[in-house]
Amino acid sequence: MAEESNKTSFLSVDCPFAKLPDHLLIEIFVRVPIVDWGELSCVNKYWSNLFREECLWHAALIRCFPLAGQGKTWPGPIPRGMSKRRFAALYTSKCILALDDEISELVGHTYLFLKEQLEISTMPAPSGILHGTIIDQFIACGKSRDRAHELASLIWLAVIDNMDDNHQTFLLLKRLAFEGDVYLAYPYSRSYKVEWKIFERLFTDFGDCLNEADKYDLLGCAKQKFEPIPATWLGY
């Protein structure tokens, strides 16, 4: 009774949606384009609460990704999570990484894990540990080391590409550039393409933020890793 009272207090009695039970509201919501879900969840507190419920995300998962294996085991160190997390992983894999196959959910979860560790954590783990965790996840799910290395590099590149242009990203990229992975054996080291992407973003997107000391230090690191160095990195 309290729940119904709460519901009607946020929806006008003249509104037909106020009379619909939750399961019908959910069926309507999951048929609305995904880009509009954020606005839907802001209409009122009751709808906002529905978007926090497992039942809505379970319905969204079934409708939007009907082939997502519900009964597959999930080994490895990166958790699979509940329906909302699974939906986010599949949506990320499809829209950001352009994957839509049997490994799309695994790749999506790994992308979310790495992005959160790098951007959200106040003290992110060393990149070598994070990269090793990604490799271990793919190997635990039956992928070869070569395939695990290939997928991990794809995820690193996507995460670095999609970081916001802000001070936190600038500091993170500097740390990654200076950190290096020379002490890690293949396949637990980041690929050449990933290292290149880190320096490219620093010199092209954050070049104006670098002081003279950092710029010369980073150029020194870059010269040890890459040959030749692009002229744009030198400010030409």
N, C-alpha and C positions, 0 to 999 in steps of 0.2 A: 504493500500500500504506500509506503513511504517513497518507494521508487517512482510509482505512478504520479504521486503528488509532486515530486521533484520534476518529473517530466512535463506535466501540464503547467507548472509555474514558469517554465522557460519557453513554452510554445503557446501561442494564443489559442483559445478554444475555438476560434473561428477558422483556424488553419487546419486543413485536412490532414496534414502530417502529424498533428497532435494526437490523432486518434489511431495512428498506425502502431502496431506492436513492433518491438525491436527487430525481430527477424525480418520483417518486411522493409523496415528502414535500411537495414544492412543490405538486403538484396537490391534496393534502389541505389544506395551509395556505391556499391562495387560496380555498377553499370555506368556510373558517371566517369568521364575521362579522368585519368589519374592526375593530370595537371590541375584539376579543380578540387582535389580532395582537401588541400590546405584551406581553401576558402570555405568549404563545407564544414570543416571541423571548427571554424571560427564563428559560425552562425549563432550558436548558443552553447552554454556549458553542458547541456545534455548531449548534444551531438558531439561535442569535444570528448566527452567521456566515452561515447560509443567508439570513437576512433582510437581509444586506448585499450579497448577490449580485445581479447584473444579471438573471440568469435568472429569479429569483423575481418580481422586479418587472415583468419583461416578461410573465410568465404572468398576474400580477395585473391588469396593464393590459388584456390581451386579454379576460380573463374579466369584469372589472367595467365596462370601457368599450370594448366590442367595436366601436363605431362611430367611435372616435377614429382620425382619418386618420393612417396610418403614413407615407404617402409625400408628404405636403404639404411644400412648401418653408416655410422659417421665416426670413423676413427681419427686419431690425430689430436694435436694440441689446440687447434682453433675450434671453439664451440660452435655448434650449429644454431642454437637458440630456438625460440618459439616462432610462431607463424609470421609475426611482424618482421623479425630479423631475417627469416627465410625470404619473405617477399622483397625486402630491401636488397638482399644479395642477388636475387634473380633479376630484379629490375636494373640494378647497377651493372650486372654482367651483360645484359642485353643492350642497354642504352649508352653505357660508357665504353665497354670493352667489345661490343658488337659480337657477342657470343650467344648462341642459342642451341646448345647441344647438351650431351650428357654430363659435361663437366662445368656447365655454366654456373650452377649454384656453388660449387666448390670454389671456382674462381671469384665469384662475387663475395663470398664470405671472407676469402683471403684479402681481397681488395679492402673491404670494410675494416678488417682487423689491422692492416698496415696503416691505413689512413688515420684511424683512431689513435694508434700507438704514436704516430709521428705528429699529429696535429692537436690531439686532445690531451694526451698525457703531459703533465707538467715536467716530468723527468723521463722522457722516452728512453727505452732500452737502446743500447748500441745497435747500429744498423746491421752488424754482422750477426748478432743474436736474432734480430727480427727476420733477416733473410734466411737464416738457418731454420727458424720455426716454419717459415713458408715452405721451404724445401721439404722438411719433415712431414708437413701436412699432406703434400702431394704424394710423397713416397708412401705414407701410411694408407692413402686411398688407392694405391696400386699403380701409380705412375712411375715410369723409369726416371733415373736421375737426369738424363738428358732432357726429357719432357718436363720434369719438375723445374729444371733450370730455365728452360724456355718460358714456361708459364710465369715463374717468379719474376723474370725480367720484364715480361709484358705488364704485370701488375705494378711493379715499381715505376715503370715509365708512365702508366696511366695515373697513378697517384701523384707523382711529381708534376705532371701536366695539369692536374686539376686542383692543385693547391692555390689558395687565394693569394693575390698580390698584397701581402701585408707584412708587418714587421716580424711577426712570429715565423712566417714562412722564410723570410730573409735569414733570420738567425738559424733556423733549422737547416737550410741549404748550406750555409757556411759550415755548420758542424759536420754535416755529411761529407762535404768536400774535403775538409781537413782530416776527418776520421780515417777514411780509407779502409780497405779490406785486405791488405797485403798479408796479414797473418792467417787468413782463412784459406783452406784448401777448396778446390773445385769439388762439388758445385755450390759450396756455401759462401762464395764471394759474389758480389754484384757484377753484372756484366759490363763490358766496355760501353755499351749503349746507355746504360743507366748512369755510369760515371760521367759520360759526355753530357747527358741531359741535365744533371745537377749543375755542372759548370756553365752550360749554355744558359740556363735560367738565371744564374747569378750574374753573369756578365751582360746579358741582354735585357732582363726584366728588372734587375736590381743594381745595375752598374752605377747609377747615381748615388746609391746608398753606401757604396764601398769607400772607406777612407784609403789614403795612399798606402798605408802599411798592409792592410788586408788585401788590397788589389795586387800589390807586388807578391805577397805570399801566395795568393791564389794562382797568380800567373805562374809562379815557380812550381806549384803542385801540378798545374795543368801541363806544363812543358815536360814534366817527368812522365805523364800519362799519355799525352796525345802529341802527334806530329803529323802535319803542321797544325798550329793554333789558328783558328779563323781570325781574320782581320778585325771582325766586329768585336771580338773579345778584347782586343787591344785598344778599342775605341776609335778605329778608323772607319 
